């Protein structure tokens, strides 16, 4: 196995249904422009509220991809 370098970025995915769908949306969207995605790690979960009710789930996701030089 050769040496590699990976870049890590943080994304925020949102969903009106669940944290799982919010995280999946972040990864699916990133994969359209970023190649060689390797790892996705959910680092934080929160919710957007209006009038005391949940209106949106948010998932902060760190994704890593191979950095080609």
BELFEN-V363029 format. One record per helix or strand of 3 or more residues. SS is the DSSP state (2 for helix, 1 for strand). FROM is the first residue (numbers start at 1). LEN is the number of residues. If there is no record, write none. Layout:
# BELFEN-V363029
SS_FROM_LEN ; SS_FROM_LEN
This chain:
# BELFEN-V363029
1_6_10 ; 2_19_13 ; 1_37_14 ; 1_53_14
